[in-house]
Amino acid sequence: MRSEGAGFVGRVEEARRLRAVLRAGRGVVVVRGEAGAGTSRLVDEVLGGAEFAEWTQLRGTCPDSPEPLPLEAVASALSQLPYRHGLPDRMPPIVGVLGLVVPELVDRLPPPPASAMSPETRRGLMPRAVATLLDSLGDTVLVLERIHLVDPATLRLLDHLTDGMPGRLRLIVTEDAAPGLPVLGIRAPGGGRCEEVRVRPWTSEETEQFVRLWARGLPQIRPDELPELAGLVYELSGGLPGAAGALLDEATERPSTDGPDGTWGLAVLAAIREADVPGRVGREFARRCAPLAEEAWRIVEAAAVLDRPAPVSVLAEVAECPPDLAEAAVSVCVRRSVLRADGSSLAFRHPLDRRAALARVSGPRAARLSVRAARILHRAGDGPVPLVDLARLYTAAGHVREGLRCLVVAADRAAATGDNATATRLYTRAVVEDPRADGRVRTAAKLARTAQLARAGEQVVAAVRTVLDEDDPPPRLRGEIRLHLSVVLRNQAGGALDSLEEVARAIPDLEASDPQTAARAMAVAAIPSIQGWPLERHRHWLDRGEAIAEQVTDTVARAAIAANRATALMLVGDPRAWRAAEALRGPAESAMEAAHHARGWTNLAHASSALGYGARAQEFLDRAVVGLADTSSPYLEGLVQTARLVLAWHGGLWDGLHTAADRTTRLYQEIPDLTAEAMLVRGLTSLHVLGDVLRARRDLAEASRTTCYDTGFILTSSAAATARVHLEAGRPGQACEAVEDVLRRIGRTRGWVWASEVLPVAVEALHGSGRTARARRLVADFAAGSVNGDAPAAQAALTVCRALLAQAADRPDEAVGLLTDAEAQWRLLGRPLDAARAAEARGRCLLDLHGEAGSRDVQDVVEVYRQLGARWDVARCRRLLRRHNIVTTHRRGRLGYGDRLSPREEEVARLVVQGHANRDIAESLVLSTRTVEHHVARIMRKQNAASRGDIALPEGTEAARAPAAAPRRDQGWPDVWA
């Protein structure tokens, strides 16, 4: 889609005001905004409306030339006058004067008065002639664009028009807003209105709205790619609609974006990052620059090379322009919208203008200006030395070594202050750009160390691995780099086995050269994963690390080892974990040590939550937040956010949770494990809170695909929820398939403490598929594998599993007793959903035993689910009761709603409007497909819909609003999602 067809964005209030003036009768509107802000588009949009279609619309533009022809804009507008039969008969002779200026009207106007042959007389008659002609046309809009360029004759004409404006004339003028430009002085016409409408650049949100509208015609671009694309467009265009549209149009026309589905959006992003200046933007910039004198252009060159806001004095010195001439030159640049003043500093309006200017500077001159600019900035003395800018300038001038030195020093400073994201970005640049192997090795060691606390993507991993493979670092540095790279791979960009093998390769080098760092490497290798080694191998490294821990004297290394040791023990439910956690309580002596402490607390929050210790997990998380107050680590901040999501999920604090999980998913999409955990919670709330099975299954599957180093929660929870959907739909075989991979991983790693989420539903699925013997073996392994662990969640889950096996063995009384115990265990752990599931399972047993007389437990659990906001679970239990012919609530007859939709029909209509098929709706609402078909037919009949595509949601209905759980009366949610 071309950007012109993307729709009208961000101008609702401006358009409303403009329409109001036009409707009010005679009046003048000044539409004012900076060049490219969309003043003309606003006028187009309003005048293109149906209510003004029958009006006479005349439009002219003031020429951008040093010596414009008098009245050129007015003459151009009048030349567009549509032909009307009999026009000369109604016109007095004075109107004929216009034929001398507008030849296109000669055959439609009366002959001019003889006196009009005199130029002086003609100038005097012209305003009256224009007013008389416009007065004869009925409702008329005269639009004069770029009025800041108006010539004196047109100004006199406008003064005359506003003095005695015809009653049905509306005058619209557009005007660029830039310091130093003339402002049209105009008074309100008698009995009319005079209003100014200001048009500003788009905000980032409005730019994203525009990009989303533009992308509607491009199904190859995935919705999750649009925020990043919109951010890049906003950054490059400065929110100016013309530049944003040109950027998108040019990027999508490049051959490099012609790729298969799934990669097209990424290709568009790459094309925009690498694009030259779009043709429309370059030509418009050239037009604004055309009148600039030599001194003004030299100022523009200096600004392009500097690429940062700078005061006039710095620009003048770089441009080698005398101060008095520089002041005048800058004024011209600002008036022409080539530069923008921000306080006392000047810069380009957006990066595309800067690129357009730099493209016109010859290579040798750009190099000379870059050196000069670097030296001037270095001695400016008005704040910290801008090292990153110096690095860019020295590199542009060909002084690569000096540029790299500035870049590394800037990265060192960022790392020292805890700004790990900036440090990682700068170190990566230095590694990629350094032509010297020894320099790359030194910087790669810093990069790998810092990247583990930042958002490190594929570029970081590629840069470090290139150094390891090609630059032959000495053993000590090689081991250290591999150690840090293993953490980067584990947390952000790789997989569990890749990470573990990397650290295993690091340990021999480190043991021979640096026992302290070897101990850190062993502590890293000790952290287990359901995707990694068997637990015994992790315990081996934990024991080896403890044996040499006393040799570690560096405080940062000790903090890293303490954090990893406590994490490794807590993840497997080792009782020693609680004492190990106390080692993190000591005061930190540096930002890096504080970051490791915060990392440890956050890891412990995640691990203890999975074990069933929700309250202790919250305490750990509170300590982590305090520790992060003085450091900047996107990864650790994201880890805190995902821990909050998981704690809220387990604790039944679901109000706003789906929205928070969605926001976190988008915010940390560059860090796989954070994205996966947030996406998991989004999927779980989609299922249980929204009742949207299709959306839930997509999120659950994507979370499983995304996670890199899952420590036992993401894969198990995703598999368990997916299996529950299949079981409710009567597909136990598919439920077994959903859990099979996770069960295989647990069996291979022997990480039975992680089975609490998945094993109860696995037992139910296996029994339903006739594989009860395997279910018994799994439960026996679960019991043996978790018997010595401090994992109350595992013990509660084991109780549920034993109850399900008792029920399968036709021992219902034993099952009821065990499920009662399990419910109590889950309630003590603060896990209301798990407790309700145990109560529901008990209710099923009692229903099978006693029929309607045993239905009370299920009816009670329906209320528990309703209080939680668990829509899908409520529907599941009600369906269970219906199967036993038990009606729990009064349901109005179908005719009681008349032509209105019943609550159930509203739910069905909501899912139809969202595009769900009948089978998906049946899964979401826990109904049969045939029942959904009947609901859809009734909805279509009530709404006179010809097809399901015509179904709409009635205004004001609950379903018409964004679906969300009913707020709990006893719950006040803190501002943790802000």
N, C-alpha and C positions, 0 to 999 in steps of 0.2 A: 504494500500500500504506500502511495506517496503521502508525505506528511500533510499536504493540504487537505487530504480527506480524513484526517484523524479526529476532526471535531474541534469544537471551540472550548478552550480550557481557561479557567481562572479569571474570567471577565464578567461574571454574572452581575455583580453590583454596578460595574461601569456601564454595561449594556442596559441595565434597568434605568439608570439615570438618563442615558442618552435617549432612550425611547420616551421617557416621561417628558423631556423637553420638546421633542418632536410632536408629541400628542397635544401639548399645551397651546399650540398656535405659534405665532411669530416668536422668534427667539434666535439666540446665538449660542453655539456650544464650541468651546475651545478644548480639543482633545490633545492632551499634552503628555509626552513621554520621551525617553531617550531613544536615539536611533536604534531601530530593530526591536523595540518593545512591543510592536503590534498595534500602533494607533490606526493604521489604515485597515488592518484586519478587523478591528473593532467596528469601524464605520461600515465596512463591507457586511459584516454579520448582521448588524442592526438593519441597514437599508435593504438587505436581501430578504427580510421577513415579509410575510404575506400582507400584513396590514399597510405596508408602504409600497406595494407593488404597482398600484395605479397612480402614484405620485410621479411628477416630473423630477427626475434626478439628473443633475448636471455636475460634472466633476472636472477639475483642473488642478495642475501641479505647478507650483512656482519653480522655475528652472534654477539649477545650481550652477550659475555662471557669473563671472564678474560683471558683465554688462548685459543683464536680461532685457528683452524687449518689453516696453511698457504694456501692461495689461495682458501679458501672454497667458497667465493662468486663467483669467476670466474669459479671454477669447477662446482658449481651448475648451473650457466648460460649455460655452454657448454654442460652439460648433457641433456639440452632441445633441442639440435640441431636436427632438423627433419631429418629423413633418406633420403638420396639421393643416388640412384644407381650409382655406378662407382666412388664414392668419393675417395677411396684409390688410384685409377689409376692416379688421377690428383695431388696427394699430394707428396711432397718430403719427404724423410725419417725423416727429423727433426720433422715433425708434429706428428710422432708416439710417441714422448715423452709425448704427452697429454694423451695417453692411460694409462700411469702409474699413472696419477692423476685422470683421468676421466674414470673409468672402462666401463661406458656405451658406450664409443666410440671405444673400443678396436677392435671390429670386422669391423669397418669402416675405420680404419687408417692403414697406412703401419707400418711394424715393426720398433721399435725405433732403432737408432744407438747403437752399442754395448757400446759406451762410456757413454751412458745415464744411465747405471746401477749405475754409481757413483753419489751419491746425490749432490755433489758439481757441477759436470758437468750438471746434470739435471736442477739444479736451474739456471745455466747460459743459457741453451738452451730454457727454458720455455717461456720467453717473445717472442723470435723469432718464436717459434712454434705457439703460440697463434696468433701473427700477421699474420703469413702465412696462418693459417686456416681461419681466419676472412677475409683475402684478397680474398680468393677463393669463398666466399659465395655471392658475388654481393652486392646489397644494404642491409646493415645489421645495426641493432641497438643493441648495448650492453648496458643494464641497470644494474647498480650496486647501490643498495639501502643502506641507512644508512652508507654512506662512512666515516662518522666521527668515525666509529668503525673499520676502515680498519686495516688489519694486515700489517706488513712491507713488506712481500713478494708481496702482492697485490699492495702496493704502488710502488715497483720497476717495477712491470709489467706495471702499468699505465704510469710511466715515459717513459718506452720503447715504449709503444703504441703511446704516443703523440709525441715522437721524430720522429717516422717514421710511421705515421698513414696511414693505407691503404686508398686509394682514395675514397672508397664507404662505409667506416665505420663511424657510428655516435655513440659517447659515451655519455650516459646520466648517471649522478650520482645524487642521492638525499642525502641531508645533513641536519641534524637538526641544527637549529640556536639557540644556547643557550650560554651565556657567559661562557668562559672557555673550550668549546669544541674545538678540533682541527679543523682547516679549511684546506680543501684540497688545497695544492699548486700545480698548474698545469699551463702549458704554452700552448698557442695556437699552434695547429699542423701547420706545414708548409703548406701554401696555404689554411688553413681552418679557422674556426671561433671558438672562445671560448666565451661563454656567460653565465651569471648568471641570473636565473629567480627566483625572490623572491616570495614566496607564503605567504600571510598574513592571519590572521583570517578574517572571514566575518564581515562586518559591520552589524548594526541592520537591515538596509534595505535589505541587501543580505540574512540575516537569515529569514526575512519575506518572501522574494521571494521563498526561499527553502521550507518554511512551506506551502506556497500556492501551490507549485507544488506537494508537498507530499499529500496535502489534496484533490487534484483533484480526487483521487480514493476513497474518503470517503465523499459521498454526505450527510452523517449524520451531518457533521460539517457545520454550517452556516457561510457564508462569514463574517458576522459581528463579529464572534468569533475569526477570524484568527489573527487580530492585537494583541489582548491580549495574545493569545497562542504563537505567534512569539516573543513577548516581554519577556515572561517567558522563552522560550527556549534560547533566546540570553543571558538572565541574568544568567541562570544556566550553559550554555556551554561556555560562554566567546567568542562566535563566532567561536569556533573550530568545523569544520564540522563533525568530527568523534563523538564527544560528543553529538552534536545536533541530529544526526541521531540515535544514540543509545538511547537517551532519548525518542524520539518519538516512536521508535520501541517497547521499553519496556512498555511505557505507554499504547499504544493501544492494547497490548497483555494481559493487566491485566483484570481479570474478572469484576472489578468494572466499566470498560468502556463499558460493554456490555449492553447498555440501549436503550430505544426507541428513534426514531428520535425526534429531538428537544432538547434532553437532552444529547446527545452523546458528543457533543463538550464540554459542561460544565464538563462532566465526565472525558474527556481527560485532561482538565485543572486541575481538582482536583487530578487526578492520577499523573500528573507531579509534582504538588506541594508536594504531599505526598510520592512520589516514593523514594525508596532506590536508591543507586548508580546502574546504569545499569551495567549488567554483563560485557559487553565489556569494559566499562570505568574502572570498578574496576580491571579487570585483567590487563589492560594496565598500570594502576597506580601501581599495585603490581610488574609488570615487571620492571618499572623504579626504584622502591624502593628496589628491591632485593639486589643490591650490597651495600646498605648503611650500614656503620658501626654504632655501638651503639650511638656514639655522634651525628651523622647525624640524626638518627631516633628520638632521643630525641628532636632535633631542630624541626623536622617535627611535633611531638606531641605538642610542645609548640605553633607552628603556628596554628595547628588545634584547639586548645583550645582558643587561643586569637581571631581567626576569624577576624582579621583586620591587615592591613599592619603594620609592626613593624621593627625597626632597629635591627641589629645583637645583640646589647647590651641587649635589652629587651628580645629577644628570648633566649639568653644565660642565662639570670638571671632566666627566667621562667623554662627553661630546667635544671637549676643547672649544667650548662656546663662551664668549665673554658674558659675564653675569647680566648686564643690561639687555643684551640681545636674547639671552636665554629666557628671561622673564616674559618678553613679548612672544617668543617662539612657543613657550609652554601655553600661554593664553590662547594662541591660535589652535594648538593641538587639542586643548580642552573644548574650545568652541566647535571644532569640527568632529567631536566625539571620537578622536583618535586615541586620546588618553583620558583617564578619569581621575579627578582629584578626590583623594580620601584624606581629609584634614590637610596637613602640609605636604603629604606625599602624593606621588603620581604613579599610575600603573595603567596597563591596558585593561579594557573592560572585561575581557575574557581571554583565555589562552589561545583561542583561534586567531584573534587579532594579533597577538604577539607572534604567533607562527607566521602569519602573513607578512608582518614587518620584517622578521628575521630572514625570510626567504628572499627579500630584496637587498640584503646586505651581502656584499661579496665576501668570499672566504678569507682572503688576506685581511680585509678591513675588520671582519668579525673577530679574527684572532687578535689583532692589535688592540681593538676595543676591549676584548676579554681580559687581556693582561692588564691593561690600564684600569679596568673596573675592579679587578681583584686587588690591585695595590691600593686603590682608593678606599675600598671597603675595609681592608686590613688596618689601615691607619685612621679610620673614621672616628673610633673612640667613643661612639654614642651608645655603647652597650656591649654585650658579649660578641666576640668575633663570629660572624656568620660562616662557620666552617663549611657547611654543606654548599653554600653558594660559592665560596672560594674554590672548593673542589671542582664544581661544575665549570667555573670560569677558567681555572688553570687547565683543565682537561680540554676545554674548547680551544684554548690557545696552543695546545700541543705540549704543554708542560705536564705530562702524565704523572711523573713521580711526585711532583709537588701536589697535584690534585689528589692522588691516592693518600698522601700523608694527611692532608686535611680531612679526607673522608674517614680514615681510621680514627683520628683523634676525635672527630665528632661522634663517631660510634662509641668510643671509649667513654666519653662524657655522658652519653645517653645511658649506657649500661651502668655507670657509677651512680646515677640518680634513680635507677630502677625503671627507666623507660626502655624496656626490653624490646618492644615492638619496633621503635625507631632504630635501636642499635642493630637488631637483626636485619632490617632493611638496608642499612648502610654497610654493614659487614658483607652482606651478600653482594652488593654492588662492587665493593673493593675486591672481593675474591674473583669475580667475573672479569673485572677490568684490569687487574694487575698482570703485567706481562712476565713477572719474575716468579719462578717457582718457590723460592724461599719466602717471598712476601705472601704468596697465596697460602702457604702452609701456616705461617704465623697467624694470618687473619682467619683462616678456616678454623683454627683451634678456638679463637674467640667467638666466631659465628656459631659453631656447634654448641658451645657452652651457653650462649645467650638464647639461642633459638628454642631451647626446651621450655622457656618461659614466655614465649611469644607465639603468634600465629605463623608458624613456619609451613610454607607450602612446598610444592614440588621443586620450585626453583632453588630453595635452600638445600634440599636433599641432593639435587643434581650437582650443585656447586661443591658441596662437601665431598661427595663421592668421586667427583672428577679429581679433586686434590688427592684423595686416598689412592686412586687407581693410577694416576699419571705423574704425581710429583714426589713420590717416595719419601714421605716424612720420616724423621728419625723415630725409633721404636716408642720412645716415651710419648711424643706428640701423636703418633699414629694411634696408640692405645687410648689416649685421652679423647681424641677426635671420635674414634669409634664408640667410645662409651657415651659421649654426649649425643652422637647421632642415633644411637639406639633409643635414647629417651625421646628424641624428636619423632622417630618412626613410631614408637609406641603410642605417643600422645596425639599425634596429629596427621602424619602423612603416610604411614606405612602400615604393616600388619604385625601381629604379635610374633609370629615365628621369625620374620625379617628382623625385628627388633632384638629378639633373644639371640639369634645367631650372630648379630653384629656385636653384641656385648660379649658373647663367648669368644669371638675372635680378638676382642680387645684385651681380655684378662691376661693371656700369656705375656704380651708386650708390657703390660703394666706391672705384673708381678716382678719382672726382671729389672724394671727401671724405677718404679714408683709405687711402693707397697700401699701408700695412703690412697692413691687413686684406684689401685687394684681393689681395695676394700670397698670403695664406692661402687665399682663395677659389680662386685659380688652382691652388694645390696640391691642394685638394679635388677640383676638376674634372679634375685629371690622373689620378686613380685610376680604372683601367678596370674594366669588368664585361662579362661575356658577355651581360648583359641591357641594356647601355647603348649608348653611341655607338661609331662606328668608332674604332679605335685612333689614327688620325691626328688626330682632333679632341682626344683626350686629350693626345697629344704636343704639340699646339699650345698648350694651356694650361700644360703643363709648361715649355715653352720660354719662354712669356710670363712665367711666375712667376719663372723663373731670372733673367730680365732685370731685374726690379725687386727681387730678393731682398736686395740690399745696402741698400735703404732701410728694411729691417725692423730695428728696434733692441730691441723688446720681447722679453724672454727667453721668455715663454710662446708668443708668436707664432712665434718662431724654432724652438722645440721642435716646435710643431704642423706647421710647414712642413717641417722636416727629417724628421719621421716620415712625412708624406704623400709626400714626394719619394722617399724610400728605398722605401716600399711600392709606389708607382707603377712604379718601375724594376724592382723584383724581380718583380712580377706578370707582366711581359712578358719576363722573362729578359734584361734589358738588363745587360751586363757592368758598367756604371757603378754598379749597385745596391750592390755590396760596399763601394765607397768611400763611397757615400752613407750606408750604415748606420753608418759610423764617427762620423758627426756626432752620433749619439745617445749616445755614450759619456760626454760631459761631465757634471759633477755638476749636479743640479737645484737651483734656488734656491727653489722653491715646490712645494706639493703638486700644483698644476695642471701645472707643467712636468714633474714626475716622472710624472704620469699619462700625458702625451703620449709621454714616452720609453717607458714600459711598453707603451703602445698600439703604438708603432712596432715594438718588439721582437716583440710577439705577432703583428702583421701579417706581419713578416718570417719568423717561424716558419711560418706558414701558407703563404706564397708560396714560400719556398725548399723546403718539403716537396713541394709540387706540382711544382716543377722537377726534383726528384730528389735534393736535397741534405738527406737526413735527419739526418745528424750535425750539420750547421750549423744546421738548424732547431731541434734540441734545445738547442744553445748559445744561440740567440736566446731560446728559451722560458725557459731558466734565468735569463737576464738580466731578462726580463719579470717573473718571480716575485719576484726581489729588488726590483725597482722598485715592485711592488704592496704591499710589506710595510707601507708607511706611508700607504696610501690605501685608500678604500672605494669600489669601483666594480663593481657587479654585472655590468655589461656586460664590463669587462676581465677579471674573474675567470672569467666564462663563456667568453670568448674563449680564455683559457688552457686551460680544461677541454676545449674542443672541439679545440684544437691537440694536446693529449695524446691524445685519441681517434684523430685522424687519423694521428699519428706511430705510435701502437701498431698501427693497421690496416696501414699500409704496411710496418712493421717485422716483421709476423707475430707480435706479442706479443698473443695473442688470449685468454689465460686471463682470465676475468672481464670481458672487453671488452663483451660484449653487455649485461651488468648495468650496467656503468658508463655505457654509451651511453643505456640506458633511463633511468637516474637523471638524467643531464644533460638529456635531452629533457624530462623532467617539471619539472626545476628551473628551466629557462630558457624555459618555454613562452610567456612574454610577449615574447621577443625573437626575431623570426622567423628570422634567419639563424643564430643559435646553435642554435635548435630544429632547423632544417633540417639542419645539419651533423651534430648528434648523432643525429638520426633516420636520416640516411643511413648512418652507421656501424652503427646498430642494424639497419637493413635488410640491410646487407652481411653482418653476422655472423649474422643470421637465415638468410640464404641459405647461406653457405659453412660456418658452424660448426654451426648447428642443423639445416640441411637443410630448413627450413620455407619453402617457396616462396611460399605464400599470404601469410604474415605479411611476408615480405621484400618482395613486390610492393606491398603496402599501404604499407609504410614508404617505399619508394623513390619511389612516386608522390606521397605526401604531402610528402616532402622537396622534391621538385621544385615542388610547388604553393606551399610555404611560403616558400622563399628569396626575398629581396627584392633583394639586391645580390651575386649570386654572382660571384666572381672566378675562375671557371673550374674548380671541382672538383665542386660538388654536382650540377649539371645533367648534366655529362658522365659522372660516375661512376654516377649513377642510371640514365641512359639505357643505358650500357654493360652494367650488370648485368641490367637488364630484357631487353635484346637477347640476352644469353647464355642466359637462361632460354628465350626463344622459339626460339633456334637449337637448343638441346638437345632441345626438344620437336618439332623438325622443322618450324618455322614461320618460314622466312627472310623472308617478306613482312612478318610482324608485327615481326620484329626490325628490318627497315628502317624501319617506322613508328616504332618506339621511339626511333631515333636521329635521325630526320629533323629534328625541331625544333632539336635541339642543333647539328646540322650547318649548318642555315640560320643560326643565330645566330653560329656561328664564321665562316661565310662573310661575313656582313654586317659583323661587327666587325673581321674580318681577324685575329682572335686565335688564330692557328694554334698558338701555343705551348701553348694549353689543350687541344689535341686528343689528347694522348697517352693519356688514359684511354679515349676512345671510338673513335678511328679504327681500331685493329686489328679490333675486333668489327664496326665498320661495313663494313670491306672484306670481311670474311667473309660478312656478311649480304647485301651488294650482289651479290657473286659468286654466292651461293646463289640469288639471285632473278633471275639472268641479266642483271645490270646491271654487269658487270665494267668496262665503259668508264668509267662514272661513278666507280667505285672508283679507277681509274688517275688520273683528273683530280683527285680529292680528295687522293691521295697526292702528286701533283706539287705541288699548292697547299701541302700540309703541308710538303713539303721546302723550297719557296721561302720560305714564311712563317716557318720556324724556323731557317733556315740561319745567320743572324747572331746568334741568341740563345744565351745561356748556359743551356741547358736540357737536361741529360743525359737526363732522362726522355723528352723529346720525341725525342731521337736514338735511344734504345733502341726506342721505339714505332715510329719510322720504319723501323728495321731489320726489325721484325716485319711491318709493312705490306708492305715490299718482298718479304719472304719469302712472304707469302700471295699476292701477285701473281705471283711466280715459280711457285709451286705451281699457281695458276690457269692459267698459260701452259704447264703441263706441263714445267716445268724443276725436277723434284724435287731433284736434287743441289744446285742453286743454293739452293733453299729450305732444305734441311737445313743448309747452311753458314751462311746468314744467321741461321737460328734458333739455331744454336750460338753465333754472335756475340751475338745478342740476349740469350740466357740469361746469358752472361758479363757483359754490360753491366748487366743487372738485378741480378745478384748483387753486383757492385761497388757499386751504389747502395743495397744493403741492402733490396731489395724481393723477398722470397722468393716471394710469390704470383705476381708477374709473371714471375719467373725460371721457376717451375714451369709456368706457362702456355706459355712459349716452349718448354720441354722437352717438354711434352705435344704441342704443335703439331708439333715435330720427330718425336716418336714416331708421330704419325698419318701423316706423310709416309713414314716407314720401314715402317710397317705396310702402307700401300698399295703400297710398292715390293716388300717382301720377305715379306709375310705373317707367319706365326708367327716366322720367323727374325728379323724386325725388331721384335719386341714388347718387347725388353728395356728400351728407353727408357720405354715406357708403364708397364711394371711398376715401374721405378725411381721414376717420378714419383708413382705411387700411394703409395709409402712416404714421399715428400716431403710429399705432401698429408696423409697420416696424421699425420706428425710435427707439421705445422702445426695439425692439428685441423680440416682442411677436409673435413667429412663429405660435402658435396654433390659436391665435386670428386673425391673417392675413388669415390663411386658412379658418377659420369659416366665415369671412366676404366675402371672395371670393366665397365660396360655396353659400352664400346667394345671391350674385349677379348672379351666374350661374343659380340659381333657377328662377331668373327673366329674364333669357336670356340676361344678360348684360355681355359683355366681356370687361375687363378693360385694358388688356395688350396684345401685340402681342405675339402669341404663335406659335413657329415654327412647321411645320408639322412633323408628326412622322418620315417620311423618311429623313427629313433634318439632323438627327443625325446619319444616317447610322448605323454602328455597335456599335456606342457609346451610352451610356445611356443618356437619357434626364435628366434635373434637377429633375423632378418629379420621374423618375425611380430610380435615385440615392437615393432619400429620401426613397422610398419603399425598395430598396435593403439594405440600412443601417438598417432598422428595421427588415427585414428578417434575415440578418446576426446576429442581436442581439437575434433572437429566437422568435420574436413576431408572433402571428397568424394573419391571414388576418383581422379578426374582430378588433383586437387591433390596427393594422396599420390603418384601416379605421377610428377609433376613433381619433388616433393621428394626422392624416393628414386631418381630416374632409372630408372624401370621403365616397362613398358607398362601401360596401363589394364587389359588382360586379366589380366596377372600379378597386379596388385593385387586384382582380383576373386577370383582363386583363393586368395590369401593370406587375404582377409577370410572367405571361405567356410570355410577350414580353421580359422581362429580361432574362428568361431562354433560349428563342430562340436566342437572341443576344449573349449570353455567351456559347451556346451549353451545357447548364447544364442539366444533366439527371434528377435532382430533385431539389427542393428548397434548400436542404442542400448543393448543389454544387455552389450556387450563391455566388459571391465574389464582393468586392468593387474594382473598377479600381484604380490603383495607381494614386495619385495626384488629385483625385476628391475631391470636398468639403465634400461629405458624408463620404469619407474614413478617414477624420480627425475626431478628437473628436468633437461631435456636440456642437456648441456654438452659441450664438446670434452674429450677426454682430456688431462690435463695433460702438458706436454712435460717430458721428463726433464731436459733441459739448460736449463730456463728457470725463473728465480726472479723473480716479478713484484714490483716495488717497490710501496710503499703510496701510489701516486699517485692511487688512487680514493678515499682516505679523505675 
